[in-house]
């Protein structure tokens, strides 16, 4: 079956198991003229495994802007380019936004291939009562920002990435802010030592008392009773912007159809 030709391809690569790549992805990587990748050494291992000889050029967050003009020149000369990340789907917590925006403005044709992604792989194997979730990317580093993030999204399942070096510290901060939280945590997805645990946050922290290794994907389940917490977060946000209690009551009652007097009393007492 003949395939439509595009100027630029966004190609997912395995998140761990090297066999988790589609036939179309392999064919595309062989067929394009250039592969733009985060780390040429990492990508080369994949290419060698599938006998792909295409030229690799580094494209990462530190050289993203300077590479754009080079890729535009190559595309205008008739060459076709594939973008890959070290693992998973490009543009999901990985570089690519800068070049894609430029290509759209310049009128080049772009397509994204389906494939491996840690978020969907994770969500497809944990129990959830609702399809609704929010993905925040890598969770912030500071304690204040972590607390603000988990309180802001207390009413929805919140999925995030974190490093194995930081995750236990992150979980302890979340526990202090939302002590009754239930979470799901996965490490080493698709690899030999893959592990997924779903339990209350205290149990998960205790489970990893001796440390944790591997790439991390985590979800905090939505709290059952979040209306008060969400309202308090909205009030605090407006207070920080300099709004007075009366104005806060008017704004939030109009936006969320809440009782203005109740909001005012809560705001005054905070």
ROLUMNU-615869 format. One record per residue (C-alpha): x, y, z; residue in three letters. Coordinates in nm, 4 decimals, padded with zeros to 6 digits. Example, Ala and Ser with C-alpha at 12.3 -4.5 7.8 and 13.67 -1.06 7.14 Angstrom:
<nodes>
> u  v  w  r
> 01.2300  -00.4500  00.7800  ALA .
> 01.3670  -00.1060  00.7140  SER .
</nodes>
This chain:
<nodes>
> u  v  w  r
> 00.0000  00.0000  00.0000  UNK .
> 00.1462  00.3339  -00.1059  UNK .
> 00.1897  00.5977  00.1615  UNK .
> 00.1408  00.9704  00.1287  UNK .
> 00.4712  01.1580  00.1484  UNK .
> 00.5125  01.4375  00.4048  UNK .
> 00.7895  01.6901  00.4579  UNK .
> 00.8223  01.6321  00.8299  UNK .
> 00.7430  01.3253  01.0410  UNK .
> 00.7033  01.3043  01.4190  UNK .
> 00.8019  00.9479  01.5028  UNK .
> 00.7582  00.7777  01.8433  UNK .
> 01.0334  00.5436  01.9608  UNK .
> 01.0255  00.2727  02.2314  UNK .
> 01.0002  00.3862  02.5943  UNK .
> 01.2006  00.0844  02.7099  UNK .
> 01.1486  -00.2364  02.5167  UNK .
> 01.3264  -00.1923  02.1844  UNK .
> 01.0621  -00.4030  02.0068  UNK .
> 00.7888  -00.1484  02.0820  UNK .
> 00.8164  00.0329  01.7502  UNK .
> 00.5790  00.0152  01.4555  UNK .
> 00.6639  -00.1139  01.1104  UNK .
> 00.5634  00.2249  00.9686  UNK .
> 00.8039  00.4022  01.2052  UNK .
> 01.0924  00.1813  01.0910  UNK .
> 01.0025  00.2366  00.7261  UNK .
> 00.9770  00.6133  00.7794  UNK .
> 01.3134  00.6377  00.9549  UNK .
> 01.4735  00.4491  00.6657  UNK .
> 01.3011  00.6590  00.4029  UNK .
> 01.3642  01.0160  00.5248  UNK .
> 01.6849  01.2071  00.4539  UNK .
> 01.7550  01.3285  00.8088  UNK .
> 01.6584  01.2182  01.1594  UNK .
> 01.6492  01.4975  01.4173  UNK .
> 01.7088  01.3482  01.7622  UNK .
> 01.7792  01.4532  02.1214  UNK .
> 02.0937  01.2442  02.1645  UNK .
> 02.2509  01.0883  01.8563  UNK .
> 02.4168  00.8186  02.0694  UNK .
> 02.0831  00.7021  02.2105  UNK .
> 01.9042  00.7079  01.8747  UNK .
> 02.1936  00.5338  01.6998  UNK .
> 02.1443  00.2248  01.9175  UNK .
> 01.7869  00.1973  01.7917  UNK .
> 01.8897  00.2605  01.4321  UNK .
> 02.1639  00.0000  01.4474  UNK .
> 01.9207  -00.2579  01.5837  UNK .
> 01.6897  -00.2090  01.2835  UNK .
> 01.9687  -00.1523  01.0278  UNK .
> 01.8655  00.2073  00.9603  UNK .
> 02.1410  00.4090  00.7917  UNK .
> 01.9779  00.7543  00.7865  UNK .
> 02.1894  01.0505  00.8973  UNK .
> 02.1215  01.1790  01.2511  UNK .
> 02.1490  01.5412  01.3627  UNK .
> 02.1105  01.6504  01.7251  UNK .
> 01.8042  01.8553  01.8117  UNK .
> 01.7441  01.9212  02.1801  UNK .
> 01.6215  02.1954  02.4128  UNK .
> 01.9645  02.3636  02.4204  UNK .
> 02.0044  02.4014  02.0426  UNK .
> 01.6383  02.3961  01.9398  UNK .
> 01.6196  02.7515  01.8073  UNK .
> 01.9513  02.7499  01.6227  UNK .
> 01.8671  02.4226  01.4446  UNK .
> 01.5405  02.5581  01.3031  UNK .
> 01.7009  02.7554  01.0203  UNK .
> 01.9138  02.4559  00.9229  UNK .
> 01.6117  02.2262  00.9020  UNK .
> 01.4102  02.4845  00.7085  UNK .
> 01.6917  02.5115  00.4546  UNK .
> 01.7066  02.1334  00.4166  UNK .
> 01.3303  02.1060  00.3737  UNK .
> 01.3242  02.3831  00.1143  UNK .
> 01.5860  02.1891  -00.0821  UNK .
> 01.3443  01.8956  -00.1032  UNK .
> 01.4696  01.6781  00.1805  UNK .
> 01.2380  01.5113  00.4283  UNK .
> 01.2995  01.4979  00.8037  UNK .
> 01.1854  01.2779  01.0922  UNK .
> 01.1844  01.3993  01.4521  UNK .
> 01.2408  01.1493  01.7340  UNK .
> 01.3064  01.1798  02.1064  UNK .
> 01.5254  00.9538  02.3178  UNK .
> 01.2152  00.7569  02.4182  UNK .
> 00.8438  00.7874  02.3553  UNK .
> 00.6530  01.0444  02.1547  UNK .
> 00.8194  01.3750  02.0621  UNK .
> 00.6505  01.6925  02.1880  UNK .
> 00.5238  01.5134  02.5019  UNK .
> 00.7709  01.6644  02.7527  UNK .
> 01.0320  01.6587  02.4774  UNK .
> 01.1597  01.9145  02.2210  UNK .
> 00.9765  01.9846  01.8979  UNK .
> 00.7377  02.2739  01.9566  UNK .
> 00.9709  02.5373  01.8103  UNK .
> 01.0362  02.3609  01.4810  UNK .
> 00.6736  02.2502  01.4363  UNK .
> 00.5476  02.6060  01.4840  UNK .
> 00.7948  02.7309  01.2205  UNK .
> 00.6999  02.4550  00.9766  UNK .
> 00.3305  02.5374  01.0074  UNK .
> 00.4026  02.9044  00.9371  UNK .
> 00.6160  02.8093  00.6368  UNK .
> 00.3469  02.5783  00.4970  UNK .
> 00.5331  02.2471  00.5156  UNK .
> 00.3333  01.9251  00.5503  UNK .
> 00.3603  01.7517  00.8890  UNK .
> 00.2333  01.4203  01.0203  UNK .
> 00.2637  01.2363  01.3514  UNK .
> 00.2847  00.8576  01.3673  UNK .
> 00.1031  00.6671  01.6438  UNK .
> 00.3275  00.4895  01.8892  UNK .
> 00.4772  00.4495  02.2336  UNK .
> 00.3953  00.7050  02.5020  UNK .
> 00.4468  00.6570  02.8756  UNK .
> 00.1260  00.8419  02.9683  UNK .
> -00.1114  00.6254  02.7649  UNK .
> 00.0791  00.3058  02.8455  UNK .
> 00.0439  00.3889  03.2148  UNK .
> -00.3219  00.4926  03.2060  UNK .
> -00.4244  00.1830  03.0128  UNK .
> -00.3282  -00.0459  03.3028  UNK .
> -00.4551  00.1340  03.6141  UNK .
> -00.8154  00.1450  03.7441  UNK .
> -01.0013  00.4726  03.6966  UNK .
> -01.3657  00.5615  03.7530  UNK .
> -01.3453  00.8516  03.5108  UNK .
> -01.1833  00.9018  03.1722  UNK .
> -01.1027  01.2592  03.2718  UNK .
> -00.7440  01.3382  03.3666  UNK .
> -00.4946  01.6205  03.3446  UNK .
> -00.1323  01.5715  03.2442  UNK .
> 00.1013  01.8303  03.3953  UNK .
> 00.4284  01.7047  03.2472  UNK .
> 00.7210  01.7040  03.4886  UNK .
> 00.5974  01.8144  03.8295  UNK .
> 00.7569  02.1370  03.9603  UNK .
> 01.0661  02.1121  04.1783  UNK .
> 00.9876  02.3529  04.4614  UNK .
> 00.7705  02.2492  04.7554  UNK .
> 00.5484  02.5550  04.7161  UNK .
> 00.4849  02.4864  04.3470  UNK .
> 00.4152  02.1176  04.4091  UNK .
> 00.1576  02.2018  04.6773  UNK .
> -00.0071  02.4633  04.4550  UNK .
> -00.0236  02.2189  04.1636  UNK .
> -00.1785  01.9283  04.3549  UNK .
> -00.4276  02.1547  04.5323  UNK .
> -00.5245  02.3265  04.2078  UNK .
> -00.6027  01.9910  04.0429  UNK .
> -00.7517  01.8151  04.3470  UNK .
> -01.0794  01.7564  04.1630  UNK .
> -00.9355  01.5572  03.8729  UNK .
> -00.6957  01.2662  03.8247  UNK .
> -00.3552  01.4316  03.7828  UNK .
> -00.0781  01.2533  03.5903  UNK .
> 00.2820  01.3692  03.6034  UNK .
> 00.6419  01.2658  03.5390  UNK .
> 00.9201  01.2806  03.7964  UNK .
> 01.2759  01.1551  03.8294  UNK .
> 01.3656  00.8559  04.0491  UNK .
> 01.5974  01.0848  04.2465  UNK .
> 01.3132  01.3201  04.3396  UNK .
> 00.9951  01.1134  04.3468  UNK .
> 01.0016  01.0139  04.7167  UNK .
> 01.0554  01.3757  04.8200  UNK .
> 00.7708  01.4754  04.5886  UNK .
> 00.5376  01.2120  04.7337  UNK .
> 00.6107  01.3254  05.0892  UNK .
> 00.5241  01.6847  04.9938  UNK .
> 00.2004  01.5649  04.8327  UNK .
> 00.1201  01.3591  05.1432  UNK .
> 00.1583  01.6672  05.3630  UNK .
> -00.0728  01.8683  05.1352  UNK .
> -00.3282  01.5922  05.0659  UNK .
> -00.2724  01.3200  05.3297  UNK .
> -00.5678  01.1044  05.2232  UNK .
> -00.4546  01.0822  04.8608  UNK .
> -00.4649  00.7628  04.6621  UNK .
> -00.2013  00.7335  04.3902  UNK .
> -00.0838  00.5045  04.1139  UNK .
> 00.2867  00.4901  04.0340  UNK .
> 00.4697  00.3089  03.7564  UNK .
> 00.8414  00.2649  03.6985  UNK .
> 01.0379  00.1011  03.4184  UNK .
> 00.7343  00.0663  03.1905  UNK .
> 00.7823  -00.2014  02.9217  UNK .
> 01.1172  -00.3059  03.0721  UNK .
> 01.2221  -00.6202  03.2596  UNK .
> 01.1654  -00.4724  03.6064  UNK .
> 00.8388  -00.2916  03.5273  UNK .
> 00.6374  -00.2245  03.8401  UNK .
> 00.2977  -00.0608  03.8896  UNK .
> 00.1525  00.0043  04.2338  UNK .
> -00.1846  00.1566  04.3172  UNK .
> -00.2613  00.2371  04.6820  UNK .
> -00.2896  00.5156  04.9382  UNK .
> 00.0083  00.7499  04.9319  UNK .
> 00.1495  00.6386  05.2688  UNK .
> 00.1599  00.2751  05.1558  UNK .
> 00.3325  00.3638  04.8293  UNK .
> 00.5964  00.5699  05.0082  UNK .
> 00.6611  00.2833  05.2506  UNK .
> 00.6838  00.0356  04.9604  UNK .
> 00.9784  00.2315  04.8208  UNK .
> 01.1537  00.2884  05.1540  UNK .
> 01.4763  00.1451  05.0134  UNK .
> 01.4728  00.3745  04.7106  UNK .
> 01.3356  00.3623  04.3604  UNK .
> 01.4937  00.3240  04.0160  UNK .
> 01.3732  00.3824  03.6632  UNK .
> 01.1596  00.6333  03.4758  UNK .
> 00.8550  00.7409  03.6769  UNK .
> 00.4922  00.8075  03.5810  UNK .
> 00.2512  00.8865  03.8620  UNK .
> -00.1158  00.9751  03.9044  UNK .
> -00.2875  01.1303  04.2054  UNK .
> -00.6505  01.0244  04.2104  UNK .
> -00.9104  01.2989  04.2360  UNK .
> -01.0275  01.3675  04.5893  UNK .
> -01.3896  01.2771  04.6586  UNK .
> -01.4671  01.6065  04.8348  UNK .
> -01.2788  01.8827  04.6609  UNK .
> -01.5194  02.1744  04.6346  UNK .
> -01.3909  02.3530  04.9459  UNK .
> -01.0254  02.2937  04.8587  UNK .
> -01.0758  02.4185  04.5032  UNK .
> -01.2653  02.7252  04.6234  UNK .
> -00.9923  02.8081  04.8731  UNK .
> -00.7314  02.7772  04.6008  UNK .
> -00.9255  03.0167  04.3751  UNK .
> -00.9649  03.2673  04.6588  UNK .
> -00.5949  03.2506  04.7451  UNK .
> -00.5053  03.3014  04.3801  UNK .
> -00.7193  03.6149  04.3516  UNK .
> -00.5950  03.7479  04.6854  UNK .
> -00.2390  03.7096  04.5638  UNK .
> -00.3327  03.9246  04.2626  UNK .
> -00.4547  04.2012  04.4938  UNK .
> -00.8319  04.1545  04.4663  UNK .
> -01.0412  04.2528  04.7690  UNK .
> -01.2818  04.0132  04.9442  UNK .
> -01.5907  04.1793  04.7950  UNK .
> -01.4500  04.1625  04.4411  UNK .
> -01.3464  03.7988  04.4900  UNK .
> -01.7005  03.7087  04.5966  UNK .
> -01.8491  03.8799  04.2910  UNK .
> -01.6028  03.7227  04.0462  UNK .
> -01.6230  03.3637  04.1730  UNK .
> -02.0007  03.3662  04.2215  UNK .
> -02.0460  03.4870  03.8632  UNK .
> -01.7985  03.2401  03.7125  UNK .
> -01.8946  02.9279  03.9075  UNK .
> -02.2549  02.9965  04.0124  UNK .
> -02.1688  02.9841  04.3829  UNK .
> -02.3269  03.1733  04.6725  UNK .
> -02.1676  03.5188  04.6866  UNK .
> -02.2116  03.5604  05.0630  UNK .
> -02.0520  03.2223  05.1379  UNK .
> -01.7516  03.3115  04.9242  UNK .
> -01.7195  03.6499  05.0910  UNK .
> -01.7230  03.4986  05.4425  UNK .
> -01.4653  03.2372  05.3470  UNK .
> -01.2434  03.5005  05.1859  UNK .
> -01.2585  03.7304  05.4900  UNK .
> -01.1598  03.4453  05.7214  UNK .
> -00.8599  03.3345  05.5140  UNK .
</nodes>
